[in-house]
């Protein structure tokens, strides 16, 4: 059905990028400013993880929430990474329990993200 629609045509090329050494408070401020559901944690241009609202909720629930903690201490693993030429069907197949986004990379460089809400 969507095998002819490719990610580069529908992905969001803008995303919030942070580094592992950034403080959680600063990352949350950027996410709020940009109305972003997640921040992509980058080492250079290569994604190494994501910071999500769910990560913050887990910290609050555990009683370990601290705005000064580093993003690297609390980030989630990298969600599925696909190429810009991948189809929407491939993106949907790559998403599983709780995963709400697919990162789009050319080589090691992140060029966008896709969520079902984008589509």
PyMOL commands that set and color helices and strands:
alter all, ss='L'
color gray80, all
select helices_A, chain A and resi 7-10+24-33+53-62+71-74+88-94
alter helices_A, ss='H'
color red, helices_A
select strands_A, chain A and resi 16-18+38-43+46-52+81-82+102-106+109-114
alter strands_A, ss='S'
color yellow, strands_A
deselect
rebuild
show_as cartoon
